[in-house]
């Protein structure tokens, strides 16, 4: 009798380049590999960028303090267990990242490997600085590693070569580099652009000449990328990243990540760095009986409509429906109205297409403007289920009543003040660490001040409407920006317009940064 053992199938190791900084530059193949990963090996500083594309159950390994041999083992061991391992690296993964050594360890273990290149900083960083590295006159590009530990290049050849010179890791050696180029024949007035923190919202570009760059580049990040040549002059017309209306602004959004997703995404499109801080926590109603009765009525066909005024209301109803062992089909025959697109998205995620979303203003008033009057000829039922927060206003109830509808106004959840944010966030709020604070309701104003204190006077205060503005002013805050109509999207747009007007007035620094710069200047003078 013979027996055979089934050989265990080995996993794979995929080396992924994440690009130079902007999370939007990750390639489709890289995102696919991360979505399929069982294990991701990634440095702490890149963890959020990598795991944004991963499953919730992915195992994350931090190799920051590992020796090269240990890093190889961290890849090989889980792959031998049949798991898909992704090694996430910044940039294109093949420059200064040790990819070759780690990949060789995997190949030696006879594992299947894949190398997914990332967008390289050589082209991406100059592009984000508004500098194409070639134009109709300059076709050649010469790339030099100018790091202090790099071999000495042939400066005579580079100085006499036509085209553009791209220098990597050059900040610490830029004085020596510039002097060597001039010494070997390059003109001292040749333009040079030095970009630090490239393709991030902390990006900073210095434009100078070979003669002057050493003094102007003091303190710039060592990993800066430099471009030398006539193409630098194009930046004056093509700078697009650093000229966004809110570029580099740290904006406090007093909402949870889930609630603030669309708003934060819009702020990012304007160049801002949004920081979400929840000021409200959601809890069940103190007495759940009314909600239980309404849900049973919803399932049994008591209502013609259900009106959702928040994603929290959608969640509360969905949880109650699922507690009964039912799903979205329980709402068959009931028309669904949503106060806005964000709430509508939460309904669609449940598998339901809402019949009514405001065509204009996304608010209770906007919903009422589109809501049909009750017609006893065409409407079999006259009752509306309105699940909402305990502190909601009566606007919708009154308006529906005027249109002939009977409303069951039910507390679906309570809003309570959230726990204070971490100490560093509270300190930043009080000391001008945030360039702007967005308030989307009066309660967010009161709650933020209650749990974290008043924002610093240098922070721009932007509010969603007159009522929120009045609350902010009552608490001693100066209101700088008010949305033209109550809409989170229009609030972000109004803040962007405020930032744009500052830039046009030749004051491009974020307010908090400008305030800190003045404080630093005063400190230096006092010394």
C-alpha positions as CSV (number, residue, x, y, z in Angstrom):
1,X,0.0,0.0,0.0
2,X,1.4,3.4,-0.9
3,X,0.5,6.8,0.5
4,X,1.2,10.2,-0.7
5,X,1.3,13.6,1.0
6,X,-0.4,16.6,-0.5
7,X,2.2,19.3,-0.8
8,X,1.1,22.5,0.8
9,X,0.6,25.3,-1.8
10,X,2.9,28.2,-1.2
11,X,1.6,31.7,-1.0
12,X,2.9,34.7,-3.0
13,X,4.7,37.9,-2.1
14,X,3.8,41.1,-4.0
15,X,6.1,44.1,-3.7
16,X,4.0,47.2,-4.1
17,X,5.2,50.8,-4.7
18,X,2.8,53.3,-3.2
19,X,3.9,56.4,-5.0
20,X,5.6,59.5,-3.7
21,X,3.0,60.9,-1.3
22,X,-0.5,61.6,-2.6
23,X,-2.6,58.5,-1.8
24,X,-4.4,59.1,-5.1
25,X,-1.3,58.1,-7.0
26,X,-1.4,54.5,-6.1
27,X,-1.9,52.2,-9.1
28,X,-4.9,50.0,-9.8
29,X,-2.7,46.9,-9.6
30,X,-1.3,48.0,-6.3
31,X,-4.8,48.6,-4.9
32,X,-5.9,45.1,-6.2
33,X,-2.9,43.4,-4.5
34,X,-3.6,45.2,-1.2
35,X,-7.3,44.2,-1.3
36,X,-6.3,40.6,-1.8
37,X,-3.6,40.6,0.9
38,X,-3.6,38.3,4.0
39,X,-0.5,40.0,5.5
40,X,0.8,43.5,4.8
41,X,4.4,44.3,5.8
42,X,4.6,48.1,6.0
43,X,6.4,50.8,8.0
44,X,4.4,52.6,10.6
45,X,4.5,55.9,8.7
46,X,2.9,54.3,5.7
47,X,0.4,52.1,7.5
48,X,-2.7,54.2,6.9
49,X,-2.0,54.7,3.2
50,X,-1.6,50.9,2.7
51,X,-4.4,49.6,4.9
52,X,-6.9,52.0,3.3
53,X,-7.1,49.4,0.4
54,X,-7.0,46.2,2.6
55,X,-9.7,44.0,4.1
56,X,-10.5,44.6,7.8
57,X,-9.0,41.3,8.9
58,X,-5.6,41.8,7.2
59,X,-2.6,41.2,9.5
60,X,-0.2,44.2,9.6
61,X,3.5,43.7,10.3
62,X,5.8,46.7,11.0
63,X,9.4,46.1,9.9
64,X,10.7,49.5,11.1
65,X,13.1,48.1,13.6
66,X,13.9,44.8,11.9
67,X,17.3,43.9,10.5
68,X,17.3,43.0,6.7
69,X,17.3,39.3,7.5
70,X,14.4,39.7,9.8
71,X,12.4,41.6,7.1
72,X,13.0,38.8,4.7
73,X,11.7,36.3,7.2
74,X,8.6,38.4,7.9
75,X,7.8,37.9,4.2
76,X,8.8,34.3,3.7
77,X,7.2,32.7,6.8
78,X,3.6,33.7,6.2
79,X,4.0,33.0,2.4
80,X,5.2,29.5,3.1
81,X,1.9,29.0,5.1
82,X,0.0,29.7,1.9
83,X,-0.9,33.3,2.6
84,X,-0.7,36.3,0.2
85,X,1.9,38.7,1.5
86,X,2.2,42.3,0.3
87,X,5.3,44.4,1.0
88,X,4.3,48.0,0.8
89,X,7.0,50.6,-0.1
90,X,6.8,54.3,-0.8
91,X,7.8,55.7,-4.2
92,X,8.4,53.2,-6.9
93,X,9.8,50.7,-4.5
94,X,13.1,50.2,-6.3
95,X,14.9,53.4,-5.2
96,X,16.6,53.4,-1.8
97,X,14.1,50.9,-0.4
98,X,16.0,47.6,-0.1
99,X,13.5,45.9,-2.3
100,X,16.1,43.8,-4.1
101,X,17.5,42.2,-0.9
102,X,14.0,41.3,0.4
103,X,12.9,40.0,-3.1
104,X,16.0,37.8,-3.3
105,X,15.1,36.2,0.1
106,X,11.7,35.4,-1.3
107,X,13.1,34.0,-4.5
108,X,15.6,31.9,-2.6
109,X,12.7,30.4,-0.7
110,X,11.2,29.5,-4.1
111,X,8.2,31.7,-3.5
112,X,6.2,33.3,-6.4
113,X,6.9,37.0,-6.4
114,X,5.5,40.0,-8.2
115,X,7.0,43.5,-8.4
116,X,4.4,46.3,-8.8
117,X,6.1,49.6,-9.6
118,X,4.8,52.8,-8.1
119,X,4.7,56.3,-9.6
120,X,8.4,57.4,-9.2
121,X,9.3,60.6,-7.4
122,X,11.6,61.5,-10.3
123,X,8.6,62.5,-12.5
124,X,5.8,62.9,-9.9
125,X,7.4,65.4,-7.6
126,X,8.4,67.9,-10.4
127,X,4.9,67.4,-11.9
128,X,3.3,68.3,-8.5
129,X,5.6,71.4,-8.4
130,X,4.2,72.4,-11.8
131,X,7.5,71.5,-13.7
132,X,7.4,69.1,-16.6
133,X,10.9,67.8,-16.9
134,X,10.9,68.1,-20.7
135,X,9.6,70.6,-23.1
136,X,9.9,71.4,-26.8
137,X,13.5,72.6,-26.2
138,X,14.7,70.3,-23.5
139,X,14.4,66.6,-24.5
140,X,17.1,64.9,-22.4
141,X,16.8,64.2,-18.7
142,X,19.7,63.3,-16.5
143,X,19.0,61.7,-13.1
144,X,21.5,61.9,-10.2
145,X,21.5,60.5,-6.7
146,X,23.0,63.4,-4.8
147,X,22.7,61.9,-1.3
148,X,25.7,62.4,0.9
149,X,26.5,58.6,0.7
150,X,26.2,58.4,-3.0
151,X,29.2,58.0,-5.4
152,X,30.6,61.3,-6.9
153,X,29.1,61.8,-10.3
154,X,30.9,63.2,-13.4
155,X,30.1,66.9,-12.8
156,X,31.9,68.0,-15.9
157,X,29.8,65.8,-18.1
158,X,26.5,66.8,-16.3
159,X,27.4,70.5,-16.5
160,X,28.0,70.4,-20.2
161,X,25.0,68.1,-21.0
162,X,21.9,69.6,-22.6
163,X,18.5,69.1,-21.1
164,X,17.2,68.8,-17.5
165,X,19.0,67.6,-14.5
166,X,16.9,65.9,-11.7
167,X,18.6,65.5,-8.4
168,X,17.4,63.1,-5.7
169,X,18.1,63.2,-2.0
170,X,19.9,66.5,-2.6
171,X,19.0,68.9,0.3
172,X,22.1,68.3,2.4
173,X,24.5,68.5,-0.6
174,X,22.7,71.2,-2.6
175,X,25.5,73.8,-2.0
176,X,28.2,71.4,-3.1
177,X,26.1,70.3,-6.1
178,X,25.4,73.8,-7.3
179,X,29.1,74.9,-6.9
180,X,30.3,71.8,-8.8
181,X,27.9,72.5,-11.7
182,X,29.0,76.2,-11.9
183,X,32.6,75.3,-11.6
184,X,32.4,73.0,-14.6
185,X,30.6,75.4,-16.8
186,X,26.9,75.8,-15.9
187,X,25.8,79.4,-15.6
188,X,25.3,80.7,-12.1
189,X,21.8,82.1,-13.0
190,X,20.6,78.7,-14.2
191,X,17.2,78.2,-12.5
192,X,16.7,75.4,-9.9
193,X,13.6,74.3,-8.1
194,X,13.9,72.4,-4.8
195,X,10.7,70.5,-3.7
196,X,10.4,69.0,-0.2
197,X,7.5,66.7,1.0
198,X,6.6,66.2,-2.7
199,X,3.1,65.2,-3.7
200,X,1.8,65.8,-0.2
201,X,-0.3,68.6,1.3
202,X,2.9,69.7,3.1
203,X,4.8,70.2,-0.2
204,X,7.0,73.2,-0.3
205,X,9.0,74.4,-3.3
206,X,11.9,76.9,-3.4
207,X,12.8,78.4,-6.8
208,X,16.3,79.9,-7.0
209,X,19.5,79.9,-9.1
210,X,22.6,77.8,-8.8
211,X,24.4,80.8,-7.3
212,X,21.8,81.4,-4.5
213,X,20.2,78.1,-3.7
214,X,22.5,77.1,-0.9
215,X,21.4,79.9,1.4
216,X,17.7,79.6,0.4
217,X,17.5,75.9,1.0
218,X,18.6,76.0,4.6
219,X,16.3,73.7,6.7
220,X,14.6,71.9,3.8
221,X,13.9,68.2,4.1
222,X,16.8,65.9,3.1
223,X,14.7,63.9,0.7
224,X,13.9,66.9,-1.5
225,X,13.9,66.6,-5.2
226,X,15.6,69.3,-7.3
227,X,15.1,70.2,-11.0
228,X,17.9,72.2,-12.8
229,X,17.3,73.8,-16.1
230,X,15.1,76.1,-18.2
231,X,11.9,74.0,-17.6
232,X,11.8,75.4,-14.0
233,X,10.5,78.7,-15.6
234,X,7.3,76.8,-16.5
235,X,6.3,76.6,-12.8
236,X,5.2,80.2,-12.8
237,X,2.3,79.3,-15.1
238,X,1.8,75.6,-14.4
239,X,1.9,75.4,-10.6
240,X,-1.4,73.7,-9.7
241,X,-0.9,71.7,-6.5
242,X,0.5,74.4,-4.1
243,X,-1.9,77.0,-5.5
244,X,-5.1,75.1,-4.4
245,X,-7.3,77.5,-2.4
246,X,-6.8,75.7,1.0
247,X,-3.4,74.2,0.3
248,X,-1.8,73.0,3.5
249,X,-4.7,74.2,5.7
250,X,-5.4,72.0,8.7
251,X,-9.2,72.0,9.0
252,X,-11.0,70.7,12.1
253,X,-14.2,68.9,11.2
254,X,-16.3,68.3,14.4
255,X,-17.8,65.0,13.1
256,X,-17.0,61.3,13.1
257,X,-15.1,59.9,10.1
258,X,-18.2,58.2,8.8
259,X,-20.3,61.4,9.0
260,X,-17.5,63.6,7.6
261,X,-16.5,61.4,4.7
262,X,-17.9,63.5,1.8
263,X,-17.1,66.8,3.5
264,X,-13.5,65.7,4.1
265,X,-13.1,64.5,0.6
266,X,-14.2,67.8,-0.7
267,X,-11.8,69.7,1.6
268,X,-9.0,67.4,0.3
269,X,-9.8,68.4,-3.2
270,X,-9.2,72.0,-2.2
271,X,-5.7,71.0,-0.8
272,X,-6.7,71.0,2.9
273,X,-5.8,68.4,5.6
274,X,-9.1,67.6,7.3
275,X,-9.0,66.2,10.9
276,X,-12.3,64.7,12.1
277,X,-13.1,65.0,15.8
278,X,-16.5,63.7,16.9
279,X,-18.4,66.0,19.3
280,X,-21.6,64.0,19.5
281,X,-22.1,60.3,20.5
282,X,-25.2,58.4,19.5
283,X,-27.1,56.3,22.1
284,X,-30.4,54.5,22.0
285,X,-33.6,56.3,23.2
286,X,-34.2,56.1,27.0
287,X,-37.6,54.5,26.4
288,X,-37.5,52.2,23.3
289,X,-41.2,51.3,23.3
290,X,-42.3,54.0,20.8
291,X,-39.6,53.0,18.4
292,X,-40.5,49.3,18.7
293,X,-44.1,50.1,18.0
294,X,-43.2,52.2,15.0
295,X,-41.0,49.5,13.5
296,X,-43.8,46.9,13.9
297,X,-46.1,49.4,12.1
298,X,-43.6,49.9,9.4
299,X,-43.4,46.2,8.8
300,X,-47.1,45.6,8.9
301,X,-48.0,48.4,6.4
302,X,-49.1,51.2,8.6
303,X,-47.1,53.9,6.8
304,X,-47.1,55.4,3.3
305,X,-43.7,57.0,3.8
306,X,-40.6,56.8,6.0
307,X,-38.6,60.0,6.2
308,X,-34.9,59.8,7.1
309,X,-33.2,63.0,8.2
310,X,-29.7,61.5,9.0
311,X,-27.6,58.5,8.5
312,X,-28.0,57.8,12.2
313,X,-31.7,57.4,11.7
314,X,-31.1,55.0,8.8
315,X,-28.8,52.9,11.1
316,X,-31.3,52.9,14.0
317,X,-34.2,51.7,11.8
318,X,-32.0,49.1,10.0
319,X,-30.8,47.7,13.3
320,X,-34.4,47.3,14.6
321,X,-35.5,45.6,11.4
322,X,-32.6,43.2,11.5
323,X,-33.3,42.4,15.2
324,X,-36.6,41.0,13.9
325,X,-34.7,38.8,11.5
326,X,-35.9,40.8,8.5
327,X,-34.1,42.8,5.8
328,X,-34.8,45.6,3.4
329,X,-37.7,43.7,1.9
330,X,-39.6,44.6,5.0
331,X,-40.0,48.2,3.5
332,X,-41.6,46.9,0.3
333,X,-44.5,49.2,-0.5
334,X,-43.3,52.0,1.7
335,X,-41.9,55.1,0.0
336,X,-38.6,56.4,1.3
337,X,-37.6,60.1,1.6
338,X,-34.1,61.3,2.5
339,X,-33.0,64.7,3.6
340,X,-29.8,64.7,1.4
341,X,-27.5,62.6,-0.7
342,X,-25.4,61.4,2.3
343,X,-28.5,60.0,3.9
344,X,-29.6,58.6,0.6
345,X,-26.3,56.8,0.2
346,X,-26.9,55.1,3.5
347,X,-30.3,53.9,2.3
348,X,-28.9,52.7,-1.0
349,X,-26.2,50.7,0.9
350,X,-29.1,48.9,2.5
351,X,-30.3,47.9,-1.0
352,X,-33.2,50.5,-1.2
353,X,-33.6,53.3,-3.8
354,X,-35.2,56.3,-2.2
355,X,-38.2,57.9,-4.0
356,X,-37.5,61.4,-2.8
357,X,-34.3,63.3,-2.2
358,X,-34.4,67.2,-2.3
359,X,-33.7,68.6,-5.8
360,X,-32.5,71.8,-4.2
361,X,-31.3,72.6,-0.7
362,X,-30.5,69.4,1.2
363,X,-32.3,70.2,4.5
364,X,-35.7,69.8,6.1
365,X,-36.9,72.9,4.2
366,X,-35.6,71.4,0.9
367,X,-37.3,68.1,1.6
368,X,-40.6,69.8,2.3
369,X,-40.3,71.9,-0.9
370,X,-40.4,68.7,-2.9
371,X,-42.8,66.6,-0.7
372,X,-46.2,66.1,-2.4
373,X,-49.4,67.0,-0.6
374,X,-51.6,64.2,0.7
375,X,-54.3,63.3,-1.8
376,X,-57.1,61.1,-0.5
377,X,-57.9,59.9,-4.0
378,X,-54.4,58.6,-4.9
379,X,-52.9,58.0,-1.5
380,X,-54.1,54.8,0.2
381,X,-52.4,55.8,3.5
382,X,-51.9,59.2,5.1
383,X,-49.2,58.4,7.7
384,X,-45.5,59.2,7.7
385,X,-42.9,57.5,10.0
386,X,-40.3,60.1,11.0
387,X,-37.4,58.5,13.0
388,X,-35.0,61.1,14.3
389,X,-32.8,62.5,17.0
390,X,-34.1,63.6,20.4
391,X,-32.9,67.2,19.7
392,X,-34.3,67.6,16.2
393,X,-36.4,70.6,15.3
394,X,-40.1,70.5,14.5
395,X,-39.8,72.0,11.0
396,X,-40.5,68.8,9.1
397,X,-43.3,67.6,11.4
398,X,-45.2,71.0,11.0
399,X,-44.6,71.2,7.3
400,X,-45.9,67.6,6.6
401,X,-48.9,68.4,8.8
402,X,-49.7,71.4,6.6
403,X,-49.6,69.2,3.6
404,X,-52.2,66.9,5.1
405,X,-50.0,64.1,6.4
406,X,-50.2,62.4,9.8
407,X,-46.7,62.1,11.3
408,X,-45.5,59.6,13.8
409,X,-42.6,61.6,15.2
410,X,-40.4,59.0,17.0
411,X,-37.1,59.4,18.9
412,X,-34.9,56.8,17.2
413,X,-31.7,57.8,18.9
414,X,-30.3,60.3,21.4
415,X,-27.3,62.6,20.8
416,X,-25.0,63.1,23.7
417,X,-21.8,65.0,24.1
418,X,-18.8,62.9,23.0
419,X,-15.7,62.2,25.1
420,X,-12.9,64.8,24.9
421,X,-10.4,64.3,22.0
422,X,-6.8,63.4,22.7
423,X,-4.6,66.0,24.5
424,X,-2.7,66.9,21.3
425,X,-5.9,67.8,19.5
426,X,-7.2,69.9,22.4
427,X,-3.8,71.7,22.5
428,X,-3.9,72.3,18.8
429,X,-7.5,73.7,19.0
430,X,-6.5,76.2,21.8
431,X,-3.1,77.3,20.3
432,X,-3.9,77.8,16.6
433,X,-2.8,74.4,15.4
434,X,-5.9,74.4,13.2
435,X,-6.2,76.9,10.4
436,X,-9.9,76.6,10.2
437,X,-12.8,75.0,12.1
438,X,-16.0,74.0,10.4
439,X,-19.3,73.9,12.3
440,X,-22.3,72.2,10.8
441,X,-24.8,72.8,13.6
442,X,-25.2,74.8,16.8
443,X,-24.8,71.6,18.9
444,X,-21.3,71.0,17.3
445,X,-20.3,74.5,18.4
446,X,-21.4,74.0,22.0
447,X,-20.1,70.5,22.2
448,X,-16.6,71.3,20.8
449,X,-16.2,74.2,23.2
450,X,-17.4,72.0,26.0
451,X,-15.1,69.1,25.4
452,X,-12.0,70.8,24.0
453,X,-12.2,74.6,24.6
454,X,-12.5,77.6,22.3
455,X,-10.6,77.6,19.0
456,X,-7.7,80.0,18.9
457,X,-8.4,83.5,17.5
458,X,-6.1,82.8,14.5
459,X,-8.4,79.9,13.4
460,X,-10.9,80.8,10.7
461,X,-14.4,79.9,11.9
462,X,-16.8,78.7,9.2
463,X,-20.4,77.9,9.9
464,X,-23.3,76.3,8.0
465,X,-25.9,79.0,8.6
466,X,-27.2,82.0,10.6
467,X,-28.4,79.9,13.6
468,X,-25.0,78.2,14.0
469,X,-23.3,81.6,13.5
470,X,-25.4,83.1,16.4
471,X,-24.4,80.2,18.7
472,X,-20.7,80.7,17.8
473,X,-20.9,84.4,18.5
474,X,-22.7,83.8,21.8
475,X,-19.7,81.7,22.9
476,X,-17.3,84.4,21.9
477,X,-16.1,83.1,18.5
478,X,-15.5,85.4,15.5
479,X,-17.4,84.0,12.5
480,X,-15.4,84.5,9.3
481,X,-17.3,82.3,6.8
482,X,-21.0,81.4,6.5
483,X,-22.4,79.1,3.9
484,X,-24.9,80.8,1.5
485,X,-27.5,78.1,2.3
486,X,-27.3,75.4,4.9
487,X,-25.3,72.7,3.2
488,X,-22.1,71.0,4.2
489,X,-20.9,71.0,0.6
490,X,-21.6,74.7,0.2
491,X,-19.8,75.4,3.5
492,X,-16.6,73.7,2.3
493,X,-17.0,75.7,-1.0
494,X,-17.4,78.9,0.9
495,X,-14.2,78.2,3.0
496,X,-12.4,77.5,-0.3
497,X,-13.5,80.8,-1.7
498,X,-12.3,82.5,1.5
499,X,-8.9,80.8,1.0
500,X,-8.8,81.8,-2.6
501,X,-9.5,85.5,-1.8
502,X,-6.6,85.4,0.7
503,X,-4.3,84.0,-2.0
504,X,-5.4,86.6,-4.5
505,X,-4.6,89.2,-1.8
506,X,-1.0,87.7,-1.8
507,X,-1.5,86.1,1.6
508,X,-1.3,82.4,0.7
509,X,-0.1,81.1,4.1
510,X,-2.8,79.3,6.2
511,X,-3.9,81.5,9.0
512,X,-2.5,79.3,11.8
513,X,0.8,78.9,10.0
514,X,1.1,82.6,9.5
515,X,0.3,83.2,13.1
516,X,3.0,80.6,14.2
517,X,5.5,82.2,11.8
518,X,4.9,85.6,13.4
519,X,5.3,84.0,16.9
520,X,8.6,82.4,15.8
521,X,9.9,85.8,14.5
522,X,9.0,87.5,17.7
523,X,10.8,84.8,19.7
524,X,13.9,85.1,17.6
525,X,13.9,88.9,18.0
526,X,13.6,88.6,21.8
527,X,16.6,86.4,21.9
